[in-house]
Amino acid sequence: MTAVHERRPRVAHSGFIRWVFISLNLGLSRLTWLHDWLPTRMRESLLIGWNDEMRREAFRSMGKRMYLDVPCELPLPKKLAPLCETEPEYRFESEQLRDFYVKGWAGPFDLLSKGEAASLREIVEEVRTTRTSSVYALGEGHTAATAGPLSVEAVEECVNTRDRHLDCPELWELFHRPEIVERLAQFLGPDLLVWRSQFFNKDPGKPATHWHAASCYVADSLTMPALIPREVNELFQITVWIALDDVDRDNGCLLFIPGSQKQFRPMRVANLDEPRQAWWHGPGVQSDHPYAYPHPIPKEAFEAGHVEAVPMKAGQFLLFSERCIHGAGPNVTRDRRRLGINFRVLRGDVAVNKALDGSDLLYNDFSSTRTRFDLKNWGVGELKGCSRVPNRVSKGPETGIHLKPTGQFDG
């Protein structure tokens, strides 16, 4: 009891400091005429991507509840029908479409045979461990650590697992498989853009992946949204997760909170001395489903359907909305790795990595890895159709990276 009372003043003090910092930052963010006069580091940390609801929630709660991304809703469409004609073998019925909007994900679906999955595992291992990325240049003024004791090796590992579809033909071909594209088009329409991809490797003994969700990806840098959709309350992005190993509860399969995509909620910071110790703030979520591990998920949460695990066979894939709160358990096995590929697909009318004036961002900061990524060689990939807004577009990895500059676009 004494320890609890001794801790309270520190928590209260941290909360006040956090509130003061947020209030000053938000005030400066709105004084755009002053930004050019501020020191570079201060200017780059301004929360200029926050909207009024995000500002109000942080201010009213004195920093104890915050939206980590643009608040939005994902209602059930008035008409449940595919947005694009497709091959009969991949066509969703209206009930399957409804199920996606109700739960937040669809699948798993078959994609690769056992032999194909084994071959792809070898390629991914080679790419992430020995093939140097040509997407993000390393070094001062380019892609590098932004803060903390992050080693050069850690930055290189981060770079080698990110957006390798831009310089790896095998991945580019994989993402174009009709089993994936034909299903995505029914939710997003005839124009599809790949804007991000990543390898996820979880060796035996590795810890769980904390709960997270995203809408426009303000959470990456806490400053600017990476995505600018036509309408935030529509479905404009779907994530594809491909399993290269068999995955289940023991080695860390994906976990979802069904229905949580319907309304994006703020976070309630539970321990202000440790900001990652937080809970999603909302009915049926905050008391039972902690955001950060090592807090266990009660068995009753699975039995009651509050949390659902999605096992997958090697070679299968899953479609899900990033707005659906998701994570992954720890790998508690002794000899079973969990390797997967994740890539994120947009409608063709979504702008990506833009400054407030519409110009292309030169870099992006990612708070989770404390890394700044140089965007010189980055561009969205046209998976199907074309970009309908002036994005920087990569033409694929066959002969290197070729970008279509802003303003030169179809449509």
C-alpha positions as CSV (number, residue, x, y, z in Angstrom):
1,M,0.0,0.0,0.0
2,T,2.8,2.4,0.9
3,A,4.4,1.8,-2.6
4,V,1.2,2.8,-4.3
5,H,0.9,6.1,-2.3
6,E,4.5,6.9,-3.0
7,R,4.0,6.5,-6.7
8,R,0.9,8.7,-7.1
9,P,2.6,12.1,-7.0
10,R,5.0,11.0,-9.8
11,V,2.1,9.9,-11.9
12,A,0.2,13.1,-11.3
13,H,3.3,15.2,-12.0
14,S,3.9,13.3,-15.3
15,G,0.3,13.8,-16.3
16,F,0.5,17.5,-15.8
17,I,3.8,17.8,-17.7
18,R,2.3,15.8,-20.5
19,W,-0.7,18.0,-20.6
20,V,1.4,21.2,-20.7
21,F,3.6,19.8,-23.5
22,I,0.6,18.8,-25.6
23,S,-1.2,22.1,-25.0
24,L,1.9,24.2,-26.0
25,N,2.6,21.9,-29.0
26,L,-1.0,22.1,-30.3
27,G,-1.0,25.9,-29.9
28,L,2.2,26.2,-31.9
29,S,0.9,23.8,-34.5
30,R,-1.9,26.2,-35.4
31,L,0.4,29.3,-35.7
32,T,1.6,28.3,-39.2
33,W,3.1,31.8,-39.8
34,L,5.6,31.1,-37.0
35,H,6.8,27.7,-38.2
36,D,9.6,28.9,-40.4
37,W,11.1,30.8,-37.4
38,L,11.2,27.8,-35.1
39,P,14.3,25.5,-34.7
40,T,14.2,22.6,-37.1
41,R,13.8,19.9,-34.4
42,M,10.9,21.8,-32.8
43,R,9.2,22.4,-36.1
44,E,9.5,18.7,-37.1
45,S,7.9,17.6,-33.8
46,L,4.8,19.8,-34.1
47,L,1.5,17.9,-34.1
48,I,0.3,19.6,-37.3
49,G,-1.5,16.5,-38.6
50,W,-4.0,16.4,-35.6
51,N,-7.6,17.4,-36.3
52,D,-9.9,19.2,-33.9
53,E,-11.3,16.1,-32.3
54,M,-7.8,14.8,-31.5
55,R,-6.8,18.2,-30.0
56,R,-10.0,18.3,-27.8
57,E,-9.6,14.8,-26.5
58,A,-6.0,15.3,-25.4
59,F,-6.7,18.7,-23.9
60,R,-10.0,17.7,-22.0
61,S,-8.4,14.7,-20.5
62,M,-5.1,16.5,-19.5
63,G,-3.2,14.1,-21.7
64,K,-4.6,10.9,-20.1
65,R,-6.6,9.9,-23.2
66,M,-5.3,10.5,-26.7
67,Y,-6.2,9.5,-30.2
68,L,-3.1,7.9,-31.8
69,D,-4.6,8.3,-35.2
70,V,-7.3,10.2,-37.0
71,P,-10.7,9.3,-35.4
72,C,-13.2,7.8,-37.8
73,E,-16.0,5.2,-38.2
74,L,-16.4,2.3,-40.6
75,P,-20.2,1.8,-41.1
76,L,-21.7,-1.0,-43.0
77,P,-22.2,0.1,-46.6
78,K,-25.8,0.7,-47.7
79,K,-25.3,-1.7,-50.6
80,L,-23.2,-4.8,-50.1
81,A,-21.9,-5.6,-53.5
82,P,-18.4,-6.0,-55.0
83,L,-16.9,-2.8,-56.3
84,C,-15.2,-4.5,-59.2
85,E,-16.1,-7.4,-61.5
86,T,-13.9,-10.4,-60.8
87,E,-13.4,-14.1,-61.6
88,P,-16.2,-16.3,-60.3
89,E,-13.9,-18.4,-58.2
90,Y,-12.8,-15.3,-56.2
91,R,-16.2,-13.5,-56.0
92,F,-17.5,-12.7,-52.5
93,E,-21.2,-13.1,-51.8
94,S,-23.0,-10.3,-49.9
95,E,-22.9,-12.2,-46.6
96,Q,-19.1,-12.6,-47.0
97,L,-18.8,-8.9,-47.6
98,R,-21.0,-8.2,-44.5
99,D,-18.8,-10.5,-42.4
100,F,-15.7,-8.4,-43.2
101,Y,-17.4,-5.2,-42.1
102,V,-18.8,-6.8,-39.0
103,K,-15.6,-8.5,-37.8
104,G,-12.9,-6.5,-39.4
105,W,-11.2,-9.2,-41.4
106,A,-11.8,-12.0,-44.0
107,G,-10.0,-15.3,-44.5
108,P,-7.7,-17.1,-44.3
109,F,-7.6,-17.9,-48.0
110,D,-5.3,-20.3,-49.9
111,L,-2.5,-18.8,-51.9
112,L,0.6,-21.0,-52.1
113,S,1.2,-24.7,-52.1
114,K,3.5,-26.2,-49.5
115,G,6.4,-26.2,-52.1
116,E,5.8,-22.6,-53.1
117,A,5.6,-21.5,-49.5
118,A,8.9,-23.3,-48.8
119,S,10.6,-21.6,-51.8
120,L,9.3,-18.2,-50.8
121,R,10.6,-18.7,-47.2
122,E,14.1,-19.2,-48.6
123,I,13.8,-16.1,-50.8
124,V,12.6,-13.9,-47.9
125,E,15.4,-15.2,-45.6
126,E,17.9,-14.2,-48.3
127,V,16.3,-10.8,-48.9
128,R,16.0,-9.8,-45.2
129,T,19.5,-11.1,-44.2
130,T,21.9,-10.7,-47.2
131,R,20.3,-8.6,-49.9
132,T,21.1,-4.9,-49.3
133,S,18.0,-2.7,-49.7
134,S,18.1,-0.2,-52.6
135,V,14.9,1.4,-51.3
136,Y,16.3,3.3,-48.4
137,A,19.8,4.8,-48.5
138,L,21.6,4.6,-45.1
139,G,23.7,7.3,-43.6
140,E,23.7,10.9,-42.4
141,G,20.9,12.8,-44.1
142,H,19.3,9.7,-45.3
143,T,17.7,6.7,-43.4
144,A,19.1,6.6,-39.9
145,A,18.2,6.4,-36.2
146,T,16.6,9.5,-34.9
147,A,16.9,9.0,-31.1
148,G,18.1,6.6,-28.4
149,P,20.7,3.9,-28.4
150,L,19.6,2.3,-31.7
151,S,22.6,0.6,-33.3
152,V,23.5,0.8,-37.0
153,E,22.8,-3.0,-37.2
154,A,19.3,-2.4,-35.8
155,V,18.6,0.3,-38.4
156,E,19.9,-2.0,-41.2
157,E,17.6,-4.8,-40.0
158,C,14.7,-2.5,-40.0
159,V,15.5,-1.2,-43.5
160,N,16.1,-4.7,-44.9
161,T,12.6,-5.9,-43.8
162,R,10.6,-2.9,-45.1
163,D,9.2,-2.1,-48.6
164,R,11.3,-4.8,-50.3
165,H,8.6,-5.2,-53.0
166,L,10.2,-2.1,-54.5
167,D,13.5,-4.0,-55.2
168,C,12.5,-7.6,-55.1
169,P,10.8,-9.0,-58.2
170,E,9.7,-12.2,-56.4
171,L,7.6,-10.1,-53.9
172,W,6.2,-7.9,-56.6
173,E,5.0,-11.0,-58.5
174,L,3.6,-12.5,-55.3
175,F,1.5,-9.4,-54.5
176,H,0.0,-9.5,-58.1
177,R,-1.4,-13.0,-57.6
178,P,-5.1,-13.0,-58.7
179,E,-6.1,-14.8,-55.5
180,I,-5.1,-11.6,-53.7
181,V,-5.9,-8.8,-56.2
182,E,-9.3,-10.1,-57.3
183,R,-10.4,-10.2,-53.7
184,L,-9.0,-6.8,-52.8
185,A,-10.7,-5.1,-55.8
186,Q,-14.1,-6.1,-54.5
187,F,-13.6,-4.1,-51.4
188,L,-11.5,-1.2,-52.8
189,G,-12.4,-0.9,-56.5
190,P,-10.5,-1.2,-59.8
191,D,-7.5,1.0,-58.8
192,L,-5.2,-0.5,-56.2
193,L,-1.9,0.9,-54.8
194,V,0.7,-0.9,-52.6
195,W,2.2,1.7,-50.3
196,R,4.0,-0.4,-47.7
197,S,5.2,-3.9,-47.0
198,Q,7.2,-5.6,-44.3
199,F,8.5,-9.0,-43.1
200,F,7.5,-10.1,-39.6
201,N,9.7,-12.8,-38.1
202,K,9.0,-14.1,-34.6
203,D,11.5,-16.7,-33.3
204,P,10.8,-19.0,-30.4
205,G,10.8,-17.2,-27.1
206,K,10.0,-13.8,-28.7
207,P,7.4,-11.6,-26.8
208,A,3.9,-10.7,-27.9
209,T,3.1,-7.8,-30.3
210,H,1.1,-5.2,-28.5
211,W,-2.4,-4.2,-29.5
212,H,-2.5,-1.5,-32.2
213,A,-4.7,-0.1,-34.9
214,A,-4.4,2.6,-37.5
215,S,-6.5,4.8,-39.8
216,C,-4.3,7.4,-41.6
217,Y,-1.1,6.4,-39.9
218,V,-0.5,9.6,-37.8
219,A,0.7,7.1,-35.1
220,D,3.9,6.4,-37.0
221,S,5.3,9.9,-36.4
222,L,2.6,11.5,-34.3
223,T,2.9,14.6,-36.6
224,M,1.6,14.1,-40.1
225,P,-0.8,11.4,-41.5
226,A,0.9,9.2,-44.1
227,L,-2.5,8.7,-45.9
228,I,-4.9,11.3,-47.1
229,P,-8.1,9.6,-48.2
230,R,-11.1,11.2,-50.0
231,E,-13.3,10.3,-47.1
232,V,-11.9,9.0,-43.8
233,N,-15.2,7.2,-42.9
234,E,-14.9,4.9,-45.9
235,L,-12.9,1.8,-46.4
236,F,-9.8,3.0,-48.2
237,Q,-7.1,0.6,-47.1
238,I,-6.8,-3.2,-46.5
239,T,-3.8,-5.1,-45.1
240,V,-2.8,-8.4,-46.6
241,W,-0.9,-10.8,-44.2
242,I,0.7,-13.9,-45.8
243,A,1.8,-16.8,-43.6
244,L,5.1,-18.5,-44.6
245,D,5.0,-20.8,-41.6
246,D,2.1,-22.5,-39.9
247,V,0.9,-20.1,-37.3
248,D,-1.3,-20.7,-34.2
249,R,-1.8,-19.5,-30.7
250,D,1.4,-21.1,-29.5
251,N,3.8,-19.4,-31.9
252,G,2.0,-16.0,-32.1
253,C,-0.8,-15.9,-34.6
254,L,-2.8,-12.7,-35.2
255,L,-5.3,-11.7,-32.6
256,F,-8.3,-9.4,-33.2
257,I,-10.9,-7.6,-31.2
258,P,-13.9,-8.3,-33.5
259,G,-16.0,-5.2,-34.4
260,S,-13.4,-2.7,-33.0
261,Q,-13.0,-1.2,-36.5
262,K,-16.5,0.3,-36.4
263,Q,-15.3,3.3,-34.4
264,F,-11.7,4.4,-33.9
265,R,-11.3,5.1,-30.2
266,P,-8.8,7.1,-28.1
267,M,-6.2,5.5,-25.8
268,R,-6.4,5.8,-22.0
269,V,-2.8,6.0,-20.7
270,A,-2.8,3.9,-17.6
271,N,0.6,4.6,-16.2
272,L,2.0,8.0,-17.2
273,D,5.5,7.0,-16.2
274,E,5.4,4.3,-18.9
275,P,3.4,5.6,-21.8
276,R,3.2,2.3,-23.6
277,Q,1.2,0.9,-20.7
278,A,-2.2,1.9,-22.0
279,W,-5.7,0.6,-22.7
280,W,-8.1,1.2,-25.5
281,H,-10.8,3.5,-24.2
282,G,-14.2,2.2,-25.1
283,P,-17.1,-0.1,-24.1
284,G,-16.0,-3.7,-23.5
285,V,-12.4,-2.9,-24.3
286,Q,-10.5,-0.9,-21.7
287,S,-11.0,-3.2,-18.7
288,D,-10.4,-6.6,-20.3
289,H,-7.9,-6.1,-23.1
290,P,-4.6,-4.4,-22.1
291,Y,-2.7,-2.7,-24.9
292,A,0.8,-3.6,-23.8
293,Y,2.2,-7.0,-23.0
294,P,3.4,-8.9,-20.9
295,H,-0.2,-8.5,-19.5
296,P,-1.9,-11.8,-20.4
297,I,-5.2,-11.9,-22.2
298,P,-7.8,-13.8,-20.0
299,K,-8.9,-17.1,-21.4
300,E,-12.5,-15.9,-20.8
301,A,-11.9,-13.1,-23.4
302,F,-11.5,-15.7,-26.1
303,E,-14.4,-17.8,-24.9
304,A,-16.7,-14.8,-24.9
305,G,-15.6,-13.7,-28.3
306,H,-14.0,-10.4,-27.2
307,V,-10.7,-11.6,-28.7
308,E,-10.4,-14.0,-31.6
309,A,-7.2,-15.8,-32.7
310,V,-6.8,-16.6,-36.4
311,P,-4.5,-19.6,-37.0
312,M,-3.2,-20.0,-40.6
313,K,-1.4,-22.6,-42.6
314,A,1.8,-21.8,-44.5
315,G,0.8,-20.3,-47.8
316,Q,-2.5,-18.8,-46.7
317,F,-3.3,-15.1,-46.4
318,L,-5.7,-12.9,-44.5
319,L,-7.3,-9.5,-45.4
320,F,-8.1,-7.1,-42.6
321,S,-8.8,-3.5,-41.8
322,E,-6.0,-1.8,-39.8
323,R,-8.7,0.0,-37.9
324,C,-9.6,-3.3,-36.2
325,I,-7.6,-3.6,-33.0
326,H,-5.1,-6.4,-33.5
327,G,-1.9,-7.8,-32.1
328,A,-0.1,-11.2,-31.8
329,G,0.7,-13.4,-28.9
330,P,4.2,-14.5,-27.8
331,N,6.0,-17.4,-29.4
332,V,6.0,-19.9,-26.5
333,T,7.3,-22.8,-28.6
334,R,10.9,-24.1,-28.5
335,D,11.4,-24.7,-32.2
336,R,8.7,-23.1,-34.3
337,R,9.4,-19.8,-35.9
338,R,6.6,-17.5,-37.2
339,L,7.5,-15.7,-40.5
340,G,5.0,-13.7,-42.4
341,I,4.7,-10.9,-45.1
342,N,2.5,-8.0,-44.6
343,F,1.6,-5.4,-47.3
344,R,-0.9,-2.6,-47.3
345,V,-3.2,-1.7,-50.3
346,L,-5.0,1.5,-51.0
347,R,-7.7,2.7,-53.3
348,G,-6.3,4.7,-56.2
349,D,-7.7,8.0,-54.9
350,V,-5.6,8.1,-51.7
351,A,-2.7,10.5,-51.5
352,V,0.4,9.2,-49.7
353,N,3.2,10.9,-47.8
354,K,2.2,14.5,-48.5
355,A,3.0,17.8,-46.7
356,L,0.2,20.2,-45.8
357,D,0.7,22.1,-49.1
358,G,0.4,18.9,-51.1
359,S,4.1,18.6,-52.0
360,D,5.9,15.3,-51.5
361,L,7.5,14.6,-48.1
362,L,11.2,14.0,-48.3
363,Y,11.3,11.7,-45.3
364,N,9.1,10.0,-42.8
365,D,9.8,9.5,-39.1
366,F,8.6,6.3,-37.4
367,S,8.4,6.5,-33.6
368,S,8.2,2.7,-33.1
369,T,11.6,2.1,-34.6
370,R,13.0,5.6,-33.9
371,T,14.1,5.8,-37.5
372,R,13.9,8.4,-40.2
373,F,13.3,7.0,-43.7
374,D,14.6,8.9,-46.7
375,L,11.7,8.7,-49.3
376,K,13.8,9.5,-52.3
377,N,13.5,6.0,-53.7
378,W,10.1,5.3,-52.4
379,G,6.8,5.3,-54.3
380,V,3.4,3.6,-54.4
381,G,3.2,0.6,-56.6
382,E,0.3,0.3,-59.0
383,L,-1.1,-3.2,-58.2
384,K,-4.1,-2.8,-60.4
385,G,-5.3,0.2,-62.5
386,C,-3.5,3.4,-61.6
387,S,-3.1,6.2,-59.1
388,R,-5.9,8.7,-59.5
389,V,-4.2,11.4,-57.5
390,P,-0.7,12.8,-58.0
391,N,1.4,10.3,-56.0
392,R,5.0,9.4,-56.6
393,V,4.7,6.0,-58.4
394,S,7.2,3.2,-58.5
395,K,7.2,1.3,-61.8
396,G,8.3,-2.0,-60.2
397,P,11.7,-3.7,-59.3
398,E,12.5,-5.3,-62.6
399,T,15.1,-2.7,-63.7
400,G,15.4,-0.7,-60.5
401,I,13.2,2.0,-59.1
402,H,11.6,4.5,-61.5
403,L,9.4,7.2,-60.0
404,K,6.7,9.0,-61.9
405,P,7.0,12.6,-60.4
406,T,4.1,14.4,-58.8
407,G,1.7,15.8,-61.4
408,Q,2.3,13.2,-64.0
409,F,-0.5,10.8,-63.4
410,D,-3.4,9.1,-65.2
411,G,-7.0,10.0,-64.7
